[in-house]
Amino acid sequence: MLTIGELSRRTGVKIPTIRYYEQMGLMTAAERSEGNQRRYGTEERDRLSFIRHARDLGLTIDAIRELIELSAHPDRPCARADRIAAEQLEAVRKKIEKLRRLEQELERITTHCHVDQVRDCYVIRALANHDLCEAEH
């Protein structure tokens, strides 16, 4: 059995986050020792690793909850799990596209500025006036 501190060290998940996941119902409430310390087994460690990996991939708490529920029924089709992953992939692609637009605009405004004084600085003017941007970002 692992204490919450040991579980935290082994999974890389901070203690308050572990407690939060318990409160959110992603993890079952830990068993308690006679001294009222939380105790975790390999099943809880594996569940927490699953949650952490899913969070690292940007999945929402609701999506993780659904995936956990799906994993409790190994004989069911995995189409819903595939859809959840595909939806996250699409969301990531949209974020990447937005970041590319931001990168292009920042590159444009930083290379457009060739003055020495703030009063003539294009970066300041562009940030103050969205109309100076080339595209929506």
N, C-alpha and C positions, 0 to 999 in steps of 0.2 A: 504494500500500500504506500502511496505517495502523499506527502503533505502538499498543501497548495503551493508552497514555495518550491518544492522539488518539481511539481508538475509544471510550474511556471518556467523553471530553468530548462527542463527537458523539451518543452514545446516552444519556448520563446514567446509565450503569451504572458502579458503582465497580469499580476494578481487581481487588480480591479476589473480587468477585462474578463477574467475567468468568472468572477462573481457576477458580472453583467450578463454573461452568457447563461449562467444558471438562472438569473432573474428573468431572462427573455425566454427561457424554456428550451434553449438549444442543447443544454446539458442538464441531466437530472441532478437534483440536489445531492451533494456529497454525503457519504456516510460520515458519522462523527465518532471520534475516539472517546474514551472515558473522560479525557480532558477537554472534550468539546472541540477538538481540532478536526478540520475537514480531512477526509481520507479518500484518495482516488486510486482506482485500479487501472489495469491496462485498457479496459474498454473506454473509460473516461479519457485516458491519455490519447487513445486513437481517435475518439470523437473530437477532442480539442484540436488535434493535428489536422483533421478533416476540415474543421471550421476555419482554422487559421489559413490553410491552403486556399480554401474557397474565398476568404476575405482578401488574401493576397491577389487573387484573380479579379477582385472587384465585385464579387457577388454580394447582393443585399442580404440582410438578415432573413427577409421573407423567402428569398430564393434558397438560402441555405436550409431554412426550416423545411421547405418543401423537398429538397434533396435528401435530407435526413429521413423524412417520412417515407420517401420512395425507397431509400436503402433498407428500410425495415421490412420491405416486401420484395425479396430477391427474385421471385418468380414472375413479377409483373414486367410488362414491356418497358423499355428504357426510352421511349419516344419523348416523354415529358422531360426527362433529364437532358436529352439531346436538345430540346427546344430551349430549356433554360440556358444551357451553354451557348447556343446559337444567338439568343437574345443578348447575352453578355458580350459576345464577340461583336455583334452589330453596334452595341453601345460603345465599346472600346474603339471601333473603327471611326465612329462619329467623333469621339473625343480626339482621336489622332488627327482627323481632318481639321477640326477646329484649331488644334495646336499648330498645324501647318499654316493655317491662315494667320494665326497670331504671329508665328515666326516670320512669315513673309512681310507682314505689316511692320513689325518691330525692326526688321532688317531695313526696310524701305525708309522708315523715319530716322533711324540712326545713321544711315549713310547719306541721307539728304541734308543733314546738318553739317555746315562747314564754317561756322562762325565761332568767335571766341567769347562772345558775351551772351549771357542768358537772355537779355532783352530781344535778341535776334534768333534765339535758339528754336529750330524747327521742331525738335522733340517736345518742348514745352507748348508750342503753338498747336501741334497736332493732338496732344493730350487734352488741351483745352477746347479744341474744336473738332468734333468727330467728323465734320464735313470734309476735313482734309485727308481722311483715310480713303484709300483707294477702293476698299471692299468692306463688306460687312464682316465683322469678326465677333 
